[in-house]
Amino acid sequence: MLHDPKLLILDEPTVGLDPLISQSIWELLLDLTANEGKTVIITTHYIEEAKQSQMIGLMRKGTLLSEASPTELLTSCNCSYLEEAFLKICQNHVAKTNSFKIPVKQPTRRFSYARDLPPPPLLNNKLFTFGRFKAQVCKNMYLLRRNIPFTLFVIFLPLIQTVLFNIACGHDPKHLSLGILNEEFVGNSGKCSLTQTKNCFLDENVSVSCLVLERLKEKTFELVEYTNEEDGKYAVKENKVWGFIHFSKNFSDNLAIRFNDATDISDENGTDISDSMFDKGTIHAWVDNTNKYMYDMIKKEVFESYTDVVDSLFNKCNKSEKLGNIPIRLLEPVYGNKKPSFIHYASPAIIALCAFYLPAIYTGATIISEKEGGVIERVVLSGMNFIEIAFAQVLVQMIFIIIQTTLVMIVMFLVFDNPFVGDIFPSFTLLTLIGSGGMCFGFFTAIVCRTQTEASFLGIGTNFLLKFLCGLMWPTEGIHYLLRSVSVYMPLTMSTESLRSLTAKGLGLEHPSVYLGFVSIFSWILVFSLASFIMLKLKRDVWTKS
């Protein structure tokens, strides 16, 4: 009563107490029901204790004999006391029951007539009852409606995750510091003159190094100038710059000679000096290789800047731009574009991971929370079975999964314009199945684990396991060959590849890389469901509080 409950269930609250105290308790209970809208339920074997109640239910041997107000009971039985009325009602019930007996007149008959008794209370052998299922669904919906912040958090959590992923991950870094030493203009690269760019660098003194540096600035690199090679290398070691680029003296002249005729170059003594010329006409770079992605990006940007400059210079010399290219030509990609982004590769994996783990977390946390609070134990004791509990949870979860999948696909493919060239229906269906698989995994977690702590450890452990083995963070082709055979059968490996084939490649359901993903996640749904059923049969006290 200190917690101001809406429902009070009391067992013999005034039996054996002083009459004055008993009267004060009843006055309090009547005031709670009349003025504060409370409901009070009293169980007692002392009938007179309940004479001030609004409604009385009389039970004998598990059967409800009568239910009426005290006045109606006394009037119908023509009695002055409830004890006397209860006695008459019991006698009438026994007489009515015995009237169904049929006397046996022929002792030679080998059968007898059973009494027509009412069925025992709560006797229900049905595997599924819609009434109990509906009650469980209503209970779940009421809990969500009473906790609006939590409900909104569950709905918008994948939306927040995908937005943060698209904003924070997968984009090329900008404004990186890059050290330079241009010996063509030592200590003063600002003297680089762009007025000479109209001339042919094969015939005139055009500073190719300045053109390369200008192109790097256009790519948002922040250039830091050094006067000697040792200072530049030391800056890389001290993490002041990501890399250091060195242009030798007469770099442009040696580069022009290299393209003019590199095979007939010799000094005045006839000694071949082509190796020296090649070295002085080469860009030397030292890059921090501890971050592979940064190393590959800087290397690619420097290479592209150089090739762009050389192509433009050959064009000004009225020569084919192909003369400066390496003898490899990358044509239009079969899938994707020429400048792919890591986010395009990772987006299907992030969607699949959110679709799997968010339903798993919510389902497991909800069931374990109710188990710790004793809610599930009470509903099971009242006659509800696991199928009804599971189906009620599935119905609520499917609503969440559909809403979450819709929001995630809108954000990922419409708002942030990630590649989507396939049909939307197979992709939506696959994500719904992945969410259903996560929900079944949540059921399994709730059955196996007794506390939220155990479930948290299991969820975090499997999360990292799937990230590493399912090709979410790195292609499965790079996994050790011993684990590669195991990775194929993990829950999200084939389904993620199937989603990538649907969204980025536009393949149909008839393609193996697509339909195998559906087969894989559907198989895991069956595995988790079967494992949950087996654990229910083998494990004792599944629904009791630890």
N, C-alpha and C positions, 0 to 999 in steps of 0.2 A: 504493500500500500504506500510505502514511502516513495516508490518510483512512479506513482500515479498510473497504474495499468488500466487499460480499457476493459480487460476481462479478468475477473477474480474467480479462481477455482479453490474452494475451501472444503476441507474434510472435517466434519463434526466440529465446527468452530466454537460451539457453546456447551458441549457435553461436559458435565462434571464441574462446571463453573458456578460461582456464586450467582444467584438469580439477578442481583442488581447489575453485576458485570455482564451477564448474558443479555440483559435488557439493553444496556448501553451499546453493546456490539450490534444488536439488531437495529437499534435506532441509527447507528452509523451506516450500516449496510443499506437500510431503506433510504437514507439521505443520499447516498452515492447513486443509487439507481434512479431516484426521483428527480434530483437536482443536477447531477453531474453526468448523466448519461452513461453510467457504468453498467456492466452486465456481471451478475454474481451467480455462480453455480455452486451449490452445496450438495455434498454427498454425505449421507448419514444413515444409520440403522435406527436411530431414535426419531420416529415419525413426528412426534409432537414438536420437535425442534424446528420443523419446517412449516409450522402453521401460519407464519406471517409471510410466506413466499407468495409470489404472484402465480406461480405454476408449479405443480408437483407431478413428478413421474414416479410411479410405483413399479418396481421390478422384482421378479422372483425367478431364480434359477436362469438368469440371463435373458428373460423374456419381459418386455415392457407390457404390463397388465393394463395400466390406465395412465392417462395424462390429462390433468385438468387443474383448475384452481381449487384451493382448500374448501371454499364454500360449495362449489359444484360437487365435489366428492362427498362432503357431508350430507348434502341435500339428496343426491342420488341414492345414497346408501341408508338414508334416514338414521344417521348416527350423530352422536354429540362429540365424539373424539376421532381423530385421524387413525389412531391405533385400531379402533373398532371398525372403521371403514376399510382399512387395509385388510383386516381379517376377513371381512365379508367378501371383498374382491378376490382374495386368494381362494376362499371356499368355492365361490362361483366358478372360478377358473378350473379348479380341480374337478368339480362336478361336470362342467362342460367337457373336459378332456375325457373323463371316464365314461361319458355317455356314448362315446364312439366305440366302446368295447362291444363286441358281438359274442354272446355266450356260446360256448361250444357244447352242443347237445349230443353230438355223436363222438364218443371218445375214440372210435376206431379211425377217425380221419387223421391223416398224417400232417396236416398243416393247420396253422392258427392265423388269426387276423391280428395284424399289428395295429397299434393305436395311431390315429391320425394326428400326430403332434406337429407343431410348427417347426420349421427348420431351425437349426442352431444359429445363433447370431454370428454375423461376419463369415458365414460359410459361402465361399465363392471360389470355385476351382477354375474359373475362366482365366485364360492366359492374358487377355486384354479386355478391360472394361472402359468404355468411353467416358462414363461418369467420373471415374477416378483420374483418367487421363486429362479430362477437362479441368478438374480441380487442380491438378499439378500445373497445368499450363497457366491457369489464372493466378496461381500462387507466384509463378515465375514472373508473370507480367506485372503483378502488383509490386513485387520487389523492385523491378526496374522503374516503375512509375514513381515509386516513393523515393528513389535515389536518382533523380534526374542528372546531376553532375556525373555520376558514374556511367550512366547510360550514354550520355553524350561523349564521354571520354572513350568508351568502347567503340562507338561509331566512328569518331573522327581520329582515333589514334593512327590507323593506317594512312589516312589522308595526310596527317602531320608528318609521318615518317617519309612518305613518298615526296612531299614538298621539300623537306629538309635534304633528302637524298639528291634531288635534282638541283637544288641550289648549291649544296656543299661539295658534291662528289662528281667526278668524271670530267671536269673542265680543265683545260690546259692552264697551268700557272702563268700569271702575268707579272710584269715588272721584276724580273729576276736580274740580279746583279751579275755582270759579266766583265771580268777584267780584260784589258786589251793593251798590247804593245805594238804600235805601228811605227816601225823604223823608217818608213818613208817620210813621216812627220813626227820625229821623236819629241815627246813632251808637249806637242801642240797639234793635236789632231783637228783642232778647230780651223786650221789652215787648209783643210781638205777643200779643194775647189771643185764645184760641180759644174763650172762653166765648160770644162773640157769634155764633158760627157757626150757632146755632139760629134766628137771626132772618133775616128776608128782607133781603137787601142792597139791594133797591130802596126800602125804607122806613126802614131803620135804618142806623146807622154801623157797617158791617161792614168789617174790613180785608181786602179781597180780596188785596192784595199779600202779606200774611202767609200766607194759605192757599196761594198759588202757591209761596212759598218753602218751606213745609212739604212740599208735594208734591214739590218738587225734592230735598229732603233724603231723602224716601222712595226716590227714584231713585238714591241713593248719591252725589249731588253734595256736595262739601265747600264750603260757602259761606264766602267771605271778605268781611267787611264793610268798606266804605270810606265816608269822610265827605263826599267830593266827587267830581264826575265826572272831573276831571283825574287824580286819583290812580288811579281805576279803569282809565281808558284806558292810563295809563302802566304799570300792572301787566300789562296784556295785551301791551304792547310788550316788556316785560322778561321775558316767558314765565313770570311768576309765577302767572298764572291763564290758563285757556283762553278765557274770555269774561267780559264785564262786563254786568250787567243793571241798568237804572235805572228805578225807579218814581217818578213825579213826585208832588209834594205834592197831597193830595186825589185821588189816583188812583182810590180806591174810589168817592168821591162822583161824580166825572166819569164813571166807568164806569156807575154807576147811572143818572145823568141821560141818558147816551147810549142806554141800553136803554129808558128810560121814554119819552122823546119828544125825539129828537135834531133834529127838523125845525123846532120852534117856539121854539128857544132864542135869546134876544136880551138885551142889557143894558138898563139903564134908559133909554138914549137910543134904543133901538130898533135898535141895530146887531147884526147877526147875529154871534154869537161861537161858532158851532158848530165852526169849525176849531180854535180854541183849546181848546175842550172835548175834541174828538177827540184832540188832541195830548197833553193832560194825562191822558187816560184810556187811553193807549197805553203798552205796555211797550217801552222802548228797549234794544236789545242790541247789543253789539260783540263779535264772535267772531273768533278767530284762524282765518283762512281758508287758511293755508298747508297744512294737513292737511284735505283735502276730506272724508274719512270722519268725522273728529272734528267738523268744522263741520256736516255734515248731521245727525249724531247729536245734537249739542247743540241745534240748531235744532228737530229733531223732538221732543226731550224737553221743551223749553220750551213748544212749541206744545201738546203733549199735556197737560202740567201745567195750562196755562191753560184749555184746553177742558174738562178733567175738573172743575176748580174751578167754572167757569161753569155746567156742566151740573148739578152738585150744588146750586149756589145757586138756580138756577131751579126745581129740584125742591122746595126749601124754601119758595119763594115760591108754590107750587101752580100753577106755570106749566110749559108744555111745555119740556123740555130742548132741543128742536129750535130754540128761539128764539135760542140762542147759537151755533148751528152755522152754518158756511158752507153755501151752497146746493149742496153736492156730497156725495153719499152713496156711499161705497165699500161694496159688498155683499160677500158671501162670494167669495173668489177661486176662479177656475175650477180652478187647480192651486195647491198649497201652502197656507200659512196666512196670517193677517192680519199677523203679525209675522215676516216672513222673516229669515233670518240669512245672512250672506255665506258661512258655511261650508256651507250647503245648496246654494248655487250652485257652490262651488269643489270640493266633495267628489268629484263624478264626474271632474273634471279631474285632481285629484291621483291618484285611483285609476288613471286611464288613463295618466298620466305615469309612475307607478311600474311599471305593467304593461309599458310599452314600453321604458323605459330600463334597468331592472335586468337583464333578459335580454340586452339589447344590450351592456351593460358587461361582464357575466360572459362572454358568448360571445366578444366581441372580445378581452378580456384573456387568456382561457384560450388561445385559438388563437395570439395573438401571443407569449405567453410560451413556448409549445411551439415556435413558429417560431424565436424567438431562442435557445432552447436546443438547436436542431437536431433535436428529436424528430420533427416532422412530415417533415422532409427525409429522415430515416432510414426512416420507415414508408412514405413514397412510393417511395423507392428499393427497398424490399423488395417492392413490388408493389401496395400499397394505393392506391386512387384517391380523388378528392375526394368522390364520392357516399358512399362508405363512411365517410369521416371525418365528413362532414356529418350523415349519418343517425345515427351514433353520438352525436354532439353533440346532435342534436335529441332523441333518446330521453332523455338525461340532463336536458336543459333542460326538456322537457315535464313531467317529474316535479317539477322545481322550480317551474315556472309554475303547475301545478295546486295545489301546496301553498301557494305564495305568494298566489294568487288566493283560495283558500279562507280563509286567515287574514285577508287584507285585508278581505274582505266581512264576515266575522264581527265584526271590530273596528269597521269603519265603520258598519255598519247594525244590529248587535245591541248591541254594547257602548256606542257613543256615540249610538245611536238617530237617525241621519240618515235623511231621508225615503226610504222604499222601499215603493212601492205596486204594483209590477209583479210579473212572473213571474221567479223566480230563475234558471231555466235559460237563457233568452236572454241575461241579463246576464252569467252565468258564461261562456257560450260566447263572447260578444263580448270579454270580458277575456282569455280564452285566445287568441283570434285576435290581439288587440293584443300580447300577449306573444310570440306567434309572429312577428309583424311586427318586433318589437324584436330577436328572435333572428336573423332574416334580415338585419336592418340590422347586427347584430354581425358576421355572416359577411362582409358587404360591407366593413365597416370593417377587419376582419383581413386581407382580400385587398388592399385599397387601401393600407393603412398598413404600413410596415416595422417601426416601433418603437412602444412604449407611449406615447411622447411625442406622436407624430403622431396616434395614436388618441385620446389625451386631448383634444387641441385640436379634433379633428373632433367628438368627443362633446359637449364643452362648447359649441361653436359651434352645433351643431344643437339642443341642449337649449334654449338661449335663443331660437333661431329658432322652434321649435315653441311655446314658452311665449307668445311675442308674437303669432304669426300664427294659432294654432289656437284662439283663444278660451279659453285656459286661465286667463289672468290678467285678461282684459277681454273683454266680448262682441265678437264679430266685426262686429257692426253699427257699432261705433265705430272700426273700422279705416279708414284712408284708402281711398277708392274704387278707387285704382289697385292697392292690395295686396289688396283684398277679393276680387277675382276670382282671385288666386293663393291666398289663404288657404283657399278652398273645397277645393282639391286637395291640401292638406297631409295627412300621414298621420293626424293626431289630430283634425282639425277635425270631420269628419262623425261619426267614431266616438265622440268625446266627447259630441257633441250627441245621438247615438243612445243612449248610456249614460244621459244625463240624462233623455231621454224615457222610457226603460225604468224607471228607478228613481223619478223624481220625478213623472212623469205617468201611468205605468202603461199606456203605449201598446203595441199589439201589433206583431208583425213585419210586418203588412200596411201599416203607416203609413210614408209616405215618409221621415220623419225618422229612422225606426228602420232600415229595410232598407238605406237608402243608406249608413249607417255600416258595415254588414257588407260591402257592396259595396266601399266605399272601402278598408277595411283589408285585405280579401282582394286587391284590386288591387295594393296596395303590397307585399304579400307576394310576388306574382308579379314585380313590378318589381325588388325587391331580389334575388330569386333569379336572375332573368334577367341583371341587371347583374353579379352575382357570377360567373355562368357565362361571360359575355362577357369579363370581366377575366381569368379563368383562361385563356381561349384567346388573348388578346392580350398579356397581361403575361408577361414572361419571369422566371424565377427567383422565382415567387410564394412558394414555401415555403422558400427559402434565407434564411439569416441575412444581414442587411444588413452 
